[in-house]
Amino acid sequence: MKQKNISRRESTKGLVRGIETFIEVCALSVLYYAFWDTFYNTASVPLYEYKGKYVLMGIYAIILYAVCNNMDAFRFGDLRKLDLGLAQWIGILLTNVLTYFQLCLIANKMISPIPMLLITLADFIASLLFIFLYVFIYRHHYAPHQMIMVYGSDKAISLKIKMDSRRDKYKIAKLISINEGYDKICEEIIKYETVVLNDLPAQIRNDILKFCYENRLRAYVAPKISDIIMRGAKDISLFDTPLLLVKSTGPTFFHRMLKRVTDVVLSFIALIIASPIMLVVAILIKSEDKGPVFYKQKRVTRDEKEFEILKFRSMIVDAEKYTGAQLATENDPRITKIGRFIRATRIDELPQIINILKGDMSVVGPRPERMDFINEFCKEIPEFKYRLKVKGGLTGYAQIYGKYNTNAYDKLRMDLLYIENYSFLLDIKLILTTIRIMFSKDSTEGIDVAQENEQKAKNLLEDLNKEND
């Protein structure tokens, strides 16, 4: 009965979130209509009568929903309030900019932007109220489940440390090793609402999953590389035995052509918009220590092709002359004053727009790495070269959903999720989400934070070993 109640509660979550989204979009659209009718529906702009004005409001609602939804702006209860606010405000701003130019086209002239700025301000305030209300509802009606994690190796425990950072959503109350045996594990997990399976051998993982399915237990599974590859498979239903076709080729020729056209158009527009910022940053870098403005480095892209990636220099000249190639730490003394700012705001990546125009990179794709780093990673993770099925990108799954300190295996899994599920709409979604992520501090965590989390995982493992002795 307990599991049925949990299942019923979870089944309503999507419906509740859909209703909340509908109410907010309608409210913001009505707000837009009220301002438009007051300030723009005048003699200076062609008047709308009958149902035409409602069509205009409907178009606004569609654009607002499409932009905000692709930025994950309606994931109430999943994202933190700050991330929801950033996503909604950026989505509202983009929607209102598009709507302003739409009204200019209707009026056949440039109209005053002041009323649109007032609409935007009112939207910001309204969206903030909705966010606080919906997060309050979510936290009071969908409290974190009591979870048990089944882990297969000592390294797998690090996932608990990550999930502990979101105690508002996840609550891992118990850890149990795969060494305890199938019967003991089943005896324990039936006591909990949700199960997390991480780094388990295939056979026992399948057995535990079937047990969870039979007993209506929710299960989170950390996928293996083979699982991710199969996610991009095509269903074959020609026989009475289901088949999955894994093409293993990455995006098709048509997709690559479409992607290249999109890259050229977006990077050209971005270069025009970013040029003033790039000029100011170049002057600041040059004035700080008289060194070169750009930093060039050999990176590897699709089919192991090497190219020189461009970045604004954020470290002292010859930073790796004595230390060799190494990742930066959070308080790295090699980082310059202006470098610390442009790294935190991702402005140091802007020159890569030129790499995209040249065809060395794509807007979206796995982060291009150095060949020596790839070779080093491949010693431990031979599948790391799978990332080279597509061009390296300025942004992507790992850059958005990972952090600076995310380990190589997790980056590989996220990059493969992108490669195996590629679509044009996915690229648009990731580009829009990148705008929000640029303002998120979490994604810039340095190696120091990773080392701190590793120590927490070691301490937790020691405590578990003491309990089992």
PEMO-V378576 format. One record per residue. N is the residue number from 1. RES is the residue in three letters. OMEGA is omega in whole degrees, -180 to 180 (NA if undefined). Layout:
# PEMO-V378576
{{N/RES/OMEGA} {N/RES/OMEGA}}
This chain:
# PEMO-V378576
{{1/MET/180} {2/LYS/-179} {3/GLN/178} {4/LYS/179} {5/ASN/179} {6/ILE/180} {7/SER/179} {8/ARG/-180} {9/ARG/-179} {10/GLU/-179} {11/SER/180} {12/THR/-175} {13/LYS/-180} {14/GLY/179} {15/LEU/179} {16/VAL/180} {17/ARG/178} {18/GLY/178} {19/ILE/179} {20/GLU/179} {21/THR/-180} {22/PHE/-180} {23/ILE/-179} {24/GLU/180} {25/VAL/178} {26/CYS/-179} {27/ALA/180} {28/LEU/178} {29/SER/176} {30/VAL/178} {31/LEU/177} {32/TYR/-179} {33/TYR/-179} {34/ALA/179} {35/PHE/180} {36/TRP/-178} {37/ASP/-179} {38/THR/-170} {39/PHE/-174} {40/TYR/-178} {41/ASN/-175} {42/THR/-179} {43/ALA/-178} {44/SER/178} {45/VAL/179} {46/PRO/-177} {47/LEU/176} {48/TYR/178} {49/GLU/179} {50/TYR/-173} {51/LYS/-178} {52/GLY/-179} {53/LYS/178} {54/TYR/174} {55/VAL/178} {56/LEU/178} {57/MET/178} {58/GLY/178} {59/ILE/178} {60/TYR/-179} {61/ALA/-180} {62/ILE/180} {63/ILE/-179} {64/LEU/-180} {65/TYR/-177} {66/ALA/-178} {67/VAL/-177} {68/CYS/-180} {69/ASN/179} {70/ASN/175} {71/MET/-179} {72/ASP/-174} {73/ALA/-180} {74/PHE/-180} {75/ARG/-180} {76/PHE/-179} {77/GLY/178} {78/ASP/-180} {79/LEU/174} {80/ARG/-178} {81/LYS/180} {82/LEU/-180} {83/ASP/176} {84/LEU/179} {85/GLY/179} {86/LEU/-179} {87/ALA/-178} {88/GLN/-179} {89/TRP/177} {90/ILE/178} {91/GLY/178} {92/ILE/-180} {93/LEU/179} {94/LEU/179} {95/THR/-178} {96/ASN/175} {97/VAL/178} {98/LEU/-179} {99/THR/178} {100/TYR/180} {101/PHE/175} {102/GLN/179} {103/LEU/177} {104/CYS/178} {105/LEU/179} {106/ILE/-180} {107/ALA/-178} {108/ASN/177} {109/LYS/177} {110/MET/-179} {111/ILE/-177} {112/SER/179} {113/PRO/-175} {114/ILE/178} {115/PRO/179} {116/MET/176} {117/LEU/177} {118/LEU/177} {119/ILE/-178} {120/THR/178} {121/LEU/179} {122/ALA/177} {123/ASP/-180} {124/PHE/-179} {125/ILE/-179} {126/ALA/-179} {127/SER/179} {128/LEU/178} {129/LEU/178} {130/PHE/-179} {131/ILE/180} {132/PHE/-180} {133/LEU/-175} {134/TYR/177} {135/VAL/177} {136/PHE/179} {137/ILE/-178} {138/TYR/-175} {139/ARG/-179} {140/HIS/-179} {141/HIS/180} {142/TYR/180} {143/ALA/180} {144/PRO/178} {145/HIS/169} {146/GLN/-172} {147/MET/173} {148/ILE/179} {149/MET/173} {150/VAL/-176} {151/TYR/-176} {152/GLY/180} {153/SER/179} {154/ASP/-179} {155/LYS/-177} {156/ALA/-179} {157/ILE/-178} {158/SER/178} {159/LEU/178} {160/LYS/180} {161/ILE/180} {162/LYS/-178} {163/MET/177} {164/ASP/179} {165/SER/176} {166/ARG/-179} {167/ARG/176} {168/ASP/-176} {169/LYS/-177} {170/TYR/179} {171/LYS/179} {172/ILE/-175} {173/ALA/-177} {174/LYS/174} {175/LEU/177} {176/ILE/-177} {177/SER/176} {178/ILE/-180} {179/ASN/179} {180/GLU/179} {181/GLY/-174} {182/TYR/-176} {183/ASP/180} {184/LYS/-179} {185/ILE/180} {186/CYS/179} {187/GLU/-179} {188/GLU/-172} {189/ILE/179} {190/ILE/180} {191/LYS/-173} {192/TYR/-177} {193/GLU/-174} {194/THR/-178} {195/VAL/174} {196/VAL/180} {197/LEU/-175} {198/ASN/173} {199/ASP/179} {200/LEU/172} {201/PRO/-171} {202/ALA/-174} {203/GLN/-178} {204/ILE/176} {205/ARG/178} {206/ASN/180} {207/ASP/-180} {208/ILE/178} {209/LEU/179} {210/LYS/177} {211/PHE/178} {212/CYS/-179} {213/TYR/-179} {214/GLU/-176} {215/ASN/177} {216/ARG/176} {217/LEU/174} {218/ARG/-178} {219/ALA/170} {220/TYR/-178} {221/VAL/173} {222/ALA/-172} {223/PRO/171} {224/LYS/-179} {225/ILE/-179} {226/SER/178} {227/ASP/-178} {228/ILE/178} {229/ILE/-179} {230/MET/179} {231/ARG/179} {232/GLY/-177} {233/ALA/179} {234/LYS/178} {235/ASP/175} {236/ILE/-175} {237/SER/-179} {238/LEU/-176} {239/PHE/177} {240/ASP/172} {241/THR/-179} {242/PRO/177} {243/LEU/173} {244/LEU/180} {245/LEU/177} {246/VAL/-174} {247/LYS/175} {248/SER/-178} {249/THR/-176} {250/GLY/-180} {251/PRO/-180} {252/THR/179} {253/PHE/179} {254/PHE/180} {255/HIS/180} {256/ARG/177} {257/MET/179} {258/LEU/-180} {259/LYS/-179} {260/ARG/178} {261/VAL/178} {262/THR/179} {263/ASP/-178} {264/VAL/-178} {265/VAL/-176} {266/LEU/-178} {267/SER/178} {268/PHE/178} {269/ILE/-179} {270/ALA/-180} {271/LEU/178} {272/ILE/-178} {273/ILE/-174} {274/ALA/-175} {275/SER/179} {276/PRO/179} {277/ILE/-179} {278/MET/179} {279/LEU/179} {280/VAL/-180} {281/VAL/179} {282/ALA/179} {283/ILE/-179} {284/LEU/179} {285/ILE/-179} {286/LYS/-176} {287/SER/-177} {288/GLU/-178} {289/ASP/176} {290/LYS/-179} {291/GLY/180} {292/PRO/-179} {293/VAL/-176} {294/PHE/175} {295/TYR/-179} {296/LYS/-178} {297/GLN/178} {298/LYS/176} {299/ARG/-177} {300/VAL/-180} {301/THR/-174} {302/ARG/179} {303/ASP/176} {304/GLU/177} {305/LYS/-180} {306/GLU/174} {307/PHE/179} {308/GLU/179} {309/ILE/180} {310/LEU/174} {311/LYS/168} {312/PHE/-178} {313/ARG/-179} {314/SER/179} {315/MET/177} {316/ILE/179} {317/VAL/-180} {318/ASP/-177} {319/ALA/-176} {320/GLU/-177} {321/LYS/-177} {322/TYR/-177} {323/THR/-174} {324/GLY/-179} {325/ALA/177} {326/GLN/-180} {327/LEU/-178} {328/ALA/174} {329/THR/-174} {330/GLU/-180} {331/ASN/-177} {332/ASP/-178} {333/PRO/180} {334/ARG/-177} {335/ILE/-180} {336/THR/-180} {337/LYS/179} {338/ILE/179} {339/GLY/-180} {340/ARG/180} {341/PHE/-176} {342/ILE/175} {343/ARG/-179} {344/ALA/-178} {345/THR/180} {346/ARG/180} {347/ILE/180} {348/ASP/-179} {349/GLU/-173} {350/LEU/180} {351/PRO/179} {352/GLN/172} {353/ILE/178} {354/ILE/176} {355/ASN/-180} {356/ILE/178} {357/LEU/-180} {358/LYS/-179} {359/GLY/178} {360/ASP/-175} {361/MET/173} {362/SER/177} {363/VAL/-179} {364/VAL/178} {365/GLY/177} {366/PRO/179} {367/ARG/179} {368/PRO/-178} {369/GLU/173} {370/ARG/-179} {371/MET/-180} {372/ASP/175} {373/PHE/179} {374/ILE/179} {375/ASN/180} {376/GLU/179} {377/PHE/-177} {378/CYS/177} {379/LYS/-180} {380/GLU/-178} {381/ILE/-178} {382/PRO/-178} {383/GLU/-175} {384/PHE/-180} {385/LYS/178} {386/TYR/-180} {387/ARG/-175} {388/LEU/175} {389/LYS/179} {390/VAL/177} {391/LYS/173} {392/GLY/-175} {393/GLY/176} {394/LEU/175} {395/THR/-178} {396/GLY/-178} {397/TYR/-176} {398/ALA/180} {399/GLN/-177} {400/ILE/-172} {401/TYR/175} {402/GLY/176} {403/LYS/-180} {404/TYR/-176} {405/ASN/179} {406/THR/-176} {407/ASN/-173} {408/ALA/-178} {409/TYR/179} {410/ASP/176} {411/LYS/179} {412/LEU/-179} {413/ARG/180} {414/MET/179} {415/ASP/178} {416/LEU/174} {417/LEU/178} {418/TYR/-177} {419/ILE/-175} {420/GLU/-179} {421/ASN/-174} {422/TYR/169} {423/SER/179} {424/PHE/-180} {425/LEU/177} {426/LEU/177} {427/ASP/180} {428/ILE/180} {429/LYS/-178} {430/LEU/178} {431/ILE/179} {432/LEU/-180} {433/THR/179} {434/THR/-179} {435/ILE/178} {436/ARG/-176} {437/ILE/180} {438/MET/-178} {439/PHE/-178} {440/SER/-179} {441/LYS/-176} {442/ASP/-175} {443/SER/-180} {444/THR/180} {445/GLU/-177} {446/GLY/-179} {447/ILE/179} {448/ASP/180} {449/VAL/178} {450/ALA/179} {451/GLN/178} {452/GLU/178} {453/ASN/177} {454/GLU/179} {455/GLN/177} {456/LYS/180} {457/ALA/178} {458/LYS/179} {459/ASN/179} {460/LEU/-180} {461/LEU/178} {462/GLU/179} {463/ASP/179} {464/LEU/180} {465/ASN/179} {466/LYS/180} {467/GLU/-176} {468/ASN/-179} {469/ASP/NA}}
